[in-house]
Amino acid sequence: MRITIDKFLDIAYNCRQGKLFYIAKNAVFVQFANTTRAEAQRRKCVKNNRWIAIGMMAMSVYLMGNSCDGIATSPQKSSSGATQVTSVFQVPKNSRGNTVEQQNIDDRIRVTTDPTKVMWIHLIALDGKIIKRMPVRNKVTSSGKRLEPRHAANSGQYGDYPNTTSGWETDEFIQPDGTYGESDSYNYWFDPMGRYHQWGTAGGLGYLITDYPIDLENPEDKITGLYNMNEAARKWQLEQEESLRVLEQSRATSLN
């Protein structure tokens, strides 16, 4: 390639091991005097292999997409020969498009994250006797819940992992309630009237959390086995929830 003085202002020549380097302000041209025919053939093979690999990857992605959309795969089987349940039974969904497990989780989040909700906690002896009932504003929170993750790092601490240029990164996921961490183990359910119940143990006692007050003197309905509600406490609860709603509305108005 011809290099004219009009095109380049500065040219440096450096000859070493039969190689001539031309270095200019706008471009760099490298000419190897000792390039052999075998080296050229090797580069051609490497280029061809690269395109073959790209083509194989594209074909794999295409085939995977077809297998997900149209090609039926054989159902998984256990060692006993039983087929996977989803291949023989379609889990029903409600009008919202949720399974019962999904709906339970959705309803629990709605109940336990309402800032205007009054809940009730009942301390219960392990023999089943209800010892104490007290109201709870919002919800009962476990000590394992946190506003910040327990583990975080920047790129300066562990090399290139996590891959960040500023700030911090964590491998923990924030929960739907806006916190990190985990609650203590518990079970929860809704009775046929849609009332929330949560059962757990702590400190040698059981506790039952509900969104209505249980009648401590006559707690159980003889026919259904459901807990009876204390009407006076329920009336007080509704009054408190209304006050909380008014307070939340006034705070929202002042912020706007």
C-alpha positions in Angstrom: 0.0 0.0 0.0 1.4 3.4 -1.0 1.6 6.0 1.8 2.0 9.6 0.7 3.4 12.5 2.7 0.2 14.5 2.0 -2.0 11.9 3.8 0.2 11.3 6.9 2.2 13.9 8.8 4.3 11.6 10.9 5.6 8.2 10.0 7.9 6.1 12.2 9.8 3.2 10.9 10.8 0.3 13.1 12.4 -2.7 11.5 12.7 -5.8 13.8 12.9 -9.4 12.9 12.0 -8.8 9.3 8.9 -6.9 10.1 8.2 -3.3 9.0 5.7 -1.2 11.1 4.2 2.0 9.8 2.7 4.2 12.5 0.8 7.3 11.6 -1.6 9.7 13.3 -4.7 8.5 11.5 -4.0 4.8 10.9 -1.7 1.9 11.6 -0.6 -0.4 8.9 1.3 -3.5 9.7 3.1 -5.4 7.0 4.8 -8.7 7.9 7.6 -9.5 5.5 7.9 -13.0 6.8 4.2 -14.1 6.4 4.1 -17.5 4.9 1.5 -19.3 2.8 0.9 -21.7 5.6 0.2 -18.9 8.0 -2.4 -17.4 5.6 -4.0 -20.9 5.2 -4.2 -21.2 9.0 -6.0 -17.9 9.4 -8.5 -18.9 6.7 -9.3 -22.1 8.6 -9.8 -20.2 11.9 -12.1 -17.8 10.2 -14.1 -20.6 8.6 -14.4 -22.5 11.9 -15.6 -19.4 13.6 -18.5 -19.0 11.1 -19.3 -22.7 11.4 -19.5 -22.4 15.3 -21.8 -19.3 15.0 -24.1 -21.2 12.6 -24.3 -24.2 14.9 -25.2 -22.0 17.8 -28.0 -20.3 15.8 -29.4 -23.6 14.7 -29.4 -24.8 18.4 -31.4 -21.8 19.5 -33.8 -22.3 16.7 -34.4 -26.0 17.5 -34.8 -25.2 21.2 -37.5 -22.6 20.4 -39.4 -25.1 18.3 -39.2 -27.7 21.0 -40.7 -25.3 23.5 -43.5 -24.1 21.2 -44.6 -27.0 19.1 -42.8 -30.3 19.7 -44.4 -32.4 22.5 -41.8 -33.9 24.9 -42.4 -37.1 26.8 -43.6 -36.7 30.4 -41.1 -37.2 33.2 -41.4 -40.4 35.1 -40.2 -41.5 38.5 -38.2 -44.6 39.2 -41.6 -46.3 40.0 -42.9 -45.4 36.6 -45.4 -42.8 37.8 -45.8 -39.9 35.4 -45.4 -36.3 36.4 -48.7 -34.9 37.7 -48.9 -32.1 35.2 -49.0 -34.5 32.4 -52.1 -36.3 33.7 -53.9 -33.5 35.6 -54.3 -29.9 34.8 -54.2 -27.8 38.0 -57.4 -25.7 38.0 -57.3 -21.9 38.2 -59.9 -19.5 39.5 -61.4 -16.5 37.7 -58.3 -14.4 38.4 -56.1 -17.0 36.7 -54.5 -18.2 39.9 -54.1 -21.6 41.5 -55.2 -22.0 45.1 -51.6 -21.7 46.3 -51.1 -18.6 44.2 -54.3 -17.1 45.5 -53.4 -17.8 49.1 -50.1 -16.1 48.7 -51.7 -13.1 47.0 -54.4 -12.8 49.7 -51.9 -13.1 52.5 -49.8 -10.2 51.1 -52.9 -8.1 50.7 -53.9 -8.7 54.4 -50.5 -8.4 56.0 -49.2 -5.3 54.1 -52.2 -3.1 54.6 -51.0 -0.1 56.6 -54.6 0.6 57.9 -55.1 -3.0 59.1 -55.5 -4.1 62.8 -54.5 -7.7 63.4 -54.8 -9.8 66.5 -52.3 -12.1 68.2 -53.4 -14.8 70.5 -50.9 -16.5 72.8 -51.8 -20.2 73.2 -50.4 -22.8 75.5 -49.2 -26.0 74.0 -52.3 -27.8 75.5 -54.5 -25.5 73.4 -55.6 -23.0 76.0 -55.7 -19.4 74.8 -53.8 -17.4 77.3 -53.8 -13.8 76.0 -55.2 -11.8 73.1 -53.9 -8.4 72.1 -54.3 -6.1 69.0 -51.5 -5.5 66.6 -51.1 -2.5 64.3 -50.3 -3.6 60.8 -48.6 -7.0 61.4 -46.2 -9.0 63.6 -42.7 -8.8 62.2 -39.9 -11.4 62.7 -36.4 -10.4 63.7 -35.1 -12.0 60.6 -36.6 -9.2 58.5 -34.3 -6.4 57.6 -34.3 -3.1 55.6 -30.9 -3.9 54.1 -29.3 -7.1 52.8 -26.9 -9.0 55.0 -24.3 -9.5 52.3 -23.2 -6.8 49.8 -19.9 -6.0 48.0 -18.4 -3.8 45.4 -15.9 -4.7 42.6 -13.0 -3.5 44.7 -13.5 -6.2 47.3 -13.7 -9.3 45.1 -12.0 -8.4 41.8 -14.6 -8.4 39.0 -17.4 -10.0 41.0 -19.9 -8.5 41.6 -19.5 -6.7 38.3 -20.1 -3.1 39.3 -18.4 0.2 38.6 -20.1 2.2 41.4 -22.2 1.5 44.5 -22.9 -2.0 45.9 -24.4 -5.2 44.7 -26.0 -8.1 46.5 -27.2 -11.6 45.6 -30.2 -11.3 48.0 -33.7 -10.7 46.6 -36.0 -8.1 48.1 -39.3 -9.6 49.2 -42.8 -8.5 48.0 -43.2 -6.6 51.3 -40.1 -4.4 50.5 -37.7 -6.1 53.0 -34.8 -8.5 53.0 -34.4 -11.6 55.1 -36.9 -14.3 56.1 -39.7 -14.7 58.6 -39.8 -17.6 61.1 -41.6 -20.7 59.8 -45.4 -20.6 60.1 -48.5 -21.8 58.4 -51.4 -19.7 57.4 -54.9 -20.2 55.9 -58.3 -18.6 55.3 -61.5 -20.0 56.6 -64.6 -20.2 54.4 -65.6 -16.7 55.5 -62.3 -15.4 54.2 -60.8 -14.7 57.6 -57.0 -14.9 58.0 -55.2 -17.3 60.4 -51.5 -17.7 61.0 -50.0 -20.3 63.3 -46.5 -20.5 64.7 -44.5 -21.2 67.8 -42.0 -19.1 69.8 -40.6 -19.2 73.3 -42.4 -22.4 74.3 -45.8 -21.0 73.3 -47.9 -21.1 70.3 -49.3 -18.0 68.7 -52.3 -17.5 66.4 -52.5 -14.3 64.4 -55.9 -13.4 62.9 -57.5 -10.4 61.3 -60.5 -10.6 63.7 -60.6 -11.0 67.5 -61.4 -14.5 68.9 -63.8 -14.7 71.8 -61.6 -16.0 74.6 -64.6 -17.1 76.8 -66.4 -19.0 74.0 -63.7 -19.4 71.3 -65.0 -22.4 69.3 -68.2 -23.0 67.4 -69.6 -26.4 68.3 -70.9 -27.2 64.8 -68.1 -26.0 62.5 -65.1 -25.9 64.9 -64.4 -22.3 63.6 -63.4 -19.7 66.1 -66.1 -17.4 67.4 -65.5 -13.6 67.1 -65.8 -11.2 70.0 -68.3 -8.7 68.7 -67.2 -5.8 71.1 -63.6 -6.2 70.1 -64.5 -6.4 66.5 -66.4 -3.1 66.7 -63.3 -1.5 68.4 -61.1 -2.9 65.6 -63.2 -1.3 62.9 -63.1 2.0 64.6 -59.3 1.8 64.9 -58.9 0.9 61.2 -61.1 3.8 60.2 -58.9 6.1 62.2 -55.8 4.7 60.5 -57.3 5.2 57.1 -58.1 8.9 57.9 -54.6 9.4 59.1 -53.1 7.8 56.0 -55.2 10.0 53.8 -54.2 13.2 55.6 -50.5 12.2 55.4 -50.9 11.6 51.6 -52.7 14.9 51.2 -50.0 16.8 53.0 -47.2 15.2 50.9 -49.0 16.2 47.7 
